[in-house]
Amino acid sequence: MFTGLIEEMGKVKDIARGTKSVRITITASKIMEGTVLGDSIAVNGTCLTVVAFGTDWFTADVMPETVDRTVLSKLKAGDKVNLERTLRVGDRLGGHIVSGHVDGIGTINEKKVNDIALIVKITAKPEILRYIIQKGSIAIDGISLTVVDCGPDWFTVSLIPHSAAMTTLGYKSVGEIVNLEVDMIGKYVEKFLGLGSSPAPAKSDVSLAFLQENGFF
């Protein structure tokens, strides 16, 4: 579990491509403090497992499902990536709950400056946009951001100068693609209500009266 608050930008050192998978090695400094084999690290918002590491680098395997759903396979040596270690019990939840399970890909459609803010417009498919609302949360390349506005095939976010300088979104150009993870709460609510493609859960016999009769209250 992550918060979407990027700890540092790492750099791709090497990327080895298999038939359907990828092995990626990234150089970093801050996030390597205390890192051990098997730890999870979010790379551009994608939860990956450390399979090898040194003092200033780590390696992770990217399975075919992740290759198909994210932009990680498009990375090349020298590219910057957003990095975040997992949330620890007791940490401040400064962003929002981010699982590191990317829902899909978006494309940067426009970037413009409004006073101190950098406004980024991103286009995405309907299956992503259905979960995006004004003032809702969205993770873009792992960055926790608030949706400013949205339309039928686009949405905008606003970055303060610090976020623009400390994350890859400030450096990416119009036309580049990004990982998107929508707010998981919206997806769960949709399923519970039976509104999406997944069937609603079976009706339960558990009621308030049942819980009271059996000593739960």
C-alpha positions as CSV (number, residue, x, y, z in Angstrom):
1,M,0.0,0.0,0.0
2,F,1.3,3.5,-0.9
3,T,0.2,7.1,-0.5
4,G,1.2,8.6,-3.8
5,L,3.8,10.9,-2.2
6,I,6.9,10.4,-4.3
7,E,10.1,10.1,-2.2
8,E,12.6,10.5,-5.1
9,M,13.1,10.2,-8.8
10,G,15.3,7.3,-9.7
11,K,16.9,6.5,-13.1
12,V,16.7,3.4,-15.2
13,K,20.1,1.8,-15.3
14,D,19.2,-1.2,-17.4
15,I,16.1,-2.9,-18.8
16,A,16.2,-6.5,-20.1
17,R,13.2,-7.5,-22.3
18,G,12.0,-11.1,-22.3
19,T,9.3,-12.5,-24.6
20,K,6.5,-11.0,-22.5
21,S,8.2,-9.8,-19.4
22,V,10.8,-7.2,-18.4
23,R,13.6,-7.1,-15.8
24,I,14.4,-3.5,-14.8
25,T,17.3,-2.1,-12.8
26,I,17.0,1.3,-11.2
27,T,19.5,3.5,-9.5
28,A,18.3,5.3,-6.4
29,S,19.5,6.6,-3.0
30,K,16.9,7.6,-0.4
31,I,14.6,4.6,-1.0
32,M,17.5,2.2,-0.6
33,E,17.7,3.0,3.1
34,G,16.6,-0.2,4.9
35,T,15.5,-1.9,1.7
36,V,15.8,-5.7,1.8
37,L,15.1,-8.5,-0.7
38,G,11.4,-9.0,-1.3
39,D,10.4,-5.4,-0.4
40,S,7.8,-3.6,-2.5
41,I,8.6,-0.4,-4.3
42,A,6.2,1.7,-6.5
43,V,7.9,2.5,-9.8
44,N,5.8,5.1,-11.7
45,G,2.9,3.9,-9.6
46,T,3.4,0.2,-10.3
47,C,4.1,-2.0,-7.2
48,L,7.2,-4.1,-8.0
49,T,9.2,-6.6,-5.8
50,V,12.9,-6.1,-5.2
51,V,14.6,-9.3,-6.5
52,A,18.2,-8.0,-6.2
53,F,19.8,-4.8,-4.8
54,G,23.0,-2.9,-3.9
55,T,23.8,0.3,-2.1
56,D,22.4,2.5,-4.8
57,W,20.3,0.2,-7.1
58,F,17.6,-2.4,-7.2
59,T,16.2,-4.8,-9.7
60,A,12.6,-5.9,-10.2
61,D,10.8,-8.3,-12.5
62,V,7.8,-7.0,-14.5
63,M,5.3,-9.9,-15.3
64,P,3.3,-10.0,-18.6
65,E,0.1,-8.7,-17.0
66,T,2.0,-5.6,-15.7
67,V,3.7,-5.1,-19.1
68,D,0.4,-5.1,-20.9
69,R,-1.3,-2.7,-18.5
70,T,1.5,-0.2,-17.7
71,V,4.0,1.9,-19.5
72,L,7.0,0.3,-17.8
73,S,7.9,-1.7,-20.9
74,K,8.4,1.6,-22.8
75,L,11.1,2.7,-20.4
76,K,14.8,2.9,-21.6
77,A,18.1,3.4,-19.9
78,G,18.5,6.9,-18.5
79,D,14.7,7.6,-18.1
80,K,13.6,9.1,-14.8
81,V,11.0,7.2,-12.7
82,N,9.0,8.1,-9.6
83,L,9.8,6.0,-6.6
84,E,7.9,5.3,-3.3
85,R,8.4,2.8,-0.6
86,T,5.4,1.1,1.0
87,L,3.3,2.8,3.7
88,R,4.2,1.8,7.2
89,V,1.8,1.6,10.1
90,G,1.9,4.9,11.9
91,D,3.0,6.9,8.9
92,R,1.0,10.0,7.8
93,L,-1.4,9.4,4.9
94,G,-0.6,12.6,3.2
95,G,-1.9,11.6,-0.3
96,H,-4.6,9.0,-0.7
97,I,-4.7,5.2,-0.6
98,V,-2.8,3.9,-3.6
99,S,-2.5,0.1,-4.2
100,G,0.2,0.2,-6.9
101,H,-2.1,-1.8,-9.2
102,V,-2.3,0.3,-12.4
103,D,-5.7,0.4,-14.0
104,G,-4.6,1.7,-17.4
105,I,-2.7,4.2,-19.5
106,G,-3.4,7.9,-20.2
107,T,-1.9,10.4,-22.7
108,I,-0.7,13.9,-21.8
109,N,-2.8,16.1,-24.1
110,E,-1.9,19.6,-22.9
111,K,0.4,21.3,-20.3
112,K,-0.1,25.0,-19.4
113,V,1.0,27.3,-16.6
114,N,-1.6,29.2,-14.5
115,D,0.3,31.5,-12.1
116,I,2.3,29.1,-9.9
117,A,0.4,26.0,-11.0
118,L,1.2,23.6,-13.8
119,I,-2.1,22.3,-15.3
120,V,-1.9,18.9,-17.0
121,K,-4.7,17.6,-19.2
122,I,-4.8,13.8,-19.8
123,T,-6.9,11.8,-22.1
124,A,-8.0,8.3,-21.2
125,K,-10.4,5.5,-22.1
126,P,-14.0,5.4,-20.8
127,E,-13.3,2.6,-18.5
128,I,-10.9,4.9,-16.6
129,L,-12.9,8.1,-16.9
130,R,-16.0,6.5,-15.3
131,Y,-14.3,6.6,-11.9
132,I,-12.9,10.1,-12.2
133,I,-14.8,13.0,-10.6
134,Q,-14.0,16.6,-9.9
135,K,-12.0,17.0,-6.6
136,G,-11.5,13.2,-6.6
137,S,-8.2,11.5,-6.2
138,I,-6.1,10.0,-9.0
139,A,-2.6,8.5,-9.1
140,I,-0.6,9.5,-12.2
141,D,2.7,7.6,-12.5
142,G,2.2,7.0,-8.8
143,I,1.7,10.7,-7.9
144,S,-1.3,11.4,-5.7
145,L,-3.2,14.3,-7.3
146,T,-6.6,16.0,-7.1
147,V,-8.8,16.1,-10.3
148,V,-9.5,19.7,-11.2
149,D,-12.0,19.1,-14.0
150,C,-13.0,16.3,-16.3
151,G,-14.9,15.7,-19.5
152,P,-16.0,12.7,-21.6
153,D,-12.5,11.6,-22.6
154,W,-10.2,13.8,-20.5
155,F,-9.4,15.2,-17.0
156,T,-7.0,17.8,-15.6
157,V,-4.8,18.0,-12.6
158,S,-2.8,20.9,-11.1
159,L,0.7,20.6,-9.8
160,I,2.4,23.0,-7.4
161,P,6.0,23.9,-8.4
162,H,7.5,21.4,-5.8
163,S,5.5,18.5,-7.3
164,A,6.4,19.5,-10.9
165,A,10.1,19.7,-10.0
166,M,10.2,16.5,-7.9
167,T,8.3,14.1,-10.1
168,T,8.4,12.9,-13.7
169,L,5.1,14.6,-14.6
170,G,6.8,18.0,-14.6
171,Y,9.3,16.8,-17.2
172,K,7.1,14.7,-19.5
173,S,6.0,16.2,-22.8
174,V,2.6,16.4,-24.5
175,G,2.0,13.1,-26.3
176,E,3.8,11.0,-23.7
177,I,1.9,8.3,-21.8
178,V,1.4,7.8,-18.1
179,N,0.2,5.1,-15.7
180,L,-3.2,5.7,-14.1
181,E,-4.7,4.3,-11.0
182,V,-8.2,5.4,-10.0
183,D,-9.5,5.6,-6.5
184,M,-10.1,2.0,-5.4
185,I,-13.0,3.1,-3.2
186,G,-15.1,4.0,-6.2
187,K,-14.4,0.6,-7.8
188,Y,-15.6,-1.2,-4.7
189,V,-18.7,0.9,-4.3
190,E,-19.6,0.2,-8.0
191,K,-19.3,-3.6,-7.5
192,F,-21.3,-3.6,-4.2
193,L,-24.1,-1.7,-6.0
194,G,-23.9,-4.0,-9.0
195,L,-23.4,-1.1,-11.4
196,G,-20.3,-2.3,-13.2
197,S,-19.3,-5.3,-15.3
198,S,-18.6,-7.4,-12.3
199,P,-21.6,-9.0,-10.6
200,A,-22.8,-7.6,-7.3
201,P,-22.0,-9.8,-4.3
202,A,-24.6,-12.4,-3.3
203,K,-27.2,-11.1,-0.9
204,S,-26.3,-12.0,2.7
205,D,-28.6,-13.3,5.4
206,V,-26.7,-11.3,8.0
207,S,-28.8,-8.4,9.4
208,L,-28.7,-6.1,12.3
209,A,-31.2,-8.2,14.1
210,F,-29.1,-11.3,13.5
211,L,-26.0,-9.7,15.0
212,Q,-27.9,-8.5,18.0
213,E,-29.5,-12.0,18.6
214,N,-26.0,-13.6,18.5
215,G,-24.3,-11.2,20.9
216,F,-22.4,-9.0,18.6
217,F,-24.0,-5.9,20.1
